[in-house]
Amino acid sequence: MIEFFYHDGIQKEIAAFEGRFRTIREAIAIFERLCNAQFNPTKPQQVIAPAKLHRVTQNDIWTLWKIELVVPNAGLRPNQYPRMWFVVKGASIAVLCMATHVDNYDDEKMNRVALSRVSDFF
């Protein structure tokens, strides 16, 4: 079983998204279930489509990923789904930050935010 950690910064981002997307917490629960299969350290199974999961960077210790977080019943088109950055290290996943194209986020800026938050965990 994978252990999930949430950075303080993303806790605030999730709370802000809740006002706009009422099912954001349901989307995060689905994300956790999918990650338990996809990143299982002993028997991984590809359950997340490669087009939805993007490796940002990695080193000898961890791998930083970005995923398109499908929010049920939010009335969003796929290109509007929030993106969420997380890092995988063995049986641990630290969820770092979140943004959406609806807010016209800068991908490079969010990558830097995610990388700065990784050091709080690993």
N, C-alpha and C positions, 0 to 999 in steps of 0.2 A: 504494500500500500504506500502510495506517495504522500508525503507530508507537504502541505501548502502553507506558505507564509505570505503575508500581505504587507507591503511597505506602508508606513503611515501616510505617505503622499498619495498612494492610490486609494487608500480608505477615504480620503477627502474627495478624490476625483469620482469615486463610485457614488458617494453621497450626492455630489452635484449632478451626476448623470441620472440618478433616481428621479429627480424632479421632471426630467424630460422623457426618460424611458422607464416606465414603471416595472418592467420585467427584467431589468438589468441584473438583479440578484439571481433570478432564474437562469439567465444566460451564463452567469459565472458558475453556477452549480453544474450546468451542462458542460462547460469548459473543464471543470475539475474531473467529471466522469470520463470525458474523452482523453484527458491527459493521463488518467490512471491506466488506460490501455496503451496509448501512444508511447508514453515514456516509461512504461513498466521496466524496471532495471533487469528483471529476469526473463520476461517473455513479452517484449514489445509487439504491438499489433498496429498496423497503419489504419487508423480510424478517422484521421483528419486529412482531408484532401490536400495534396501538395500545393494547390493554388491558394489555399486559405492559410497556410502555415509557412512562414518565411524565416530562415536562419539569418540573423543579423550579423553575429560574430561569435567566435568561440576561442577558448584557450585550453590549456591542459586541465583546467579545473572545472569550468562550466561552459554552457552554450546559451547565448542570448537569442531568443525567438520573438517574433511578432506574429500575432494571429488576428484574423478578422473575426470578431466576436459576434456571432449571430444572436440578435436580440429578438425573441419571439414576440409577435403581435405588436411590434413597434411602428409598423407602417414605413419601414425604411427599405430603400433599394439596396442591393448587395454592396454597391460602392459607397454607401453611407454608413455601413456598420462600423461601430467603434473598433479601433485597433488597440490591442493590449500587448504590452511587452512583458516578457517573463524570462527568467533564467532557470535552467535545469542543471542540477548538480546531483548525480546519482539518483537517490530516491527522494530528493527535495526539489520543490519548485517554489521560487520566490516571484510573486507577481509584483511588478514594479511601477508601471504607469499605463495610462489610457488616454486616447484622444480620438476624435472623429473628424472625417472630412467635412461634415456639416459645419464644423468650426474652422475649417481650412487650416489644419495643423501643418507644421513643417516637419517632415520626416527626419531630417538630420538633427533638428533640435530635440525631437523626442528620443532619438537614439542616444544623444548625449545625456539626456535626463535619465534614461534607463541605465546607462553605463555608470553614471554617478551614484545611482541608488544600489547597484549591485554590491558595492563595497560595504554597504550597511549589513549585508548578509554573509558574503564570502570574501 
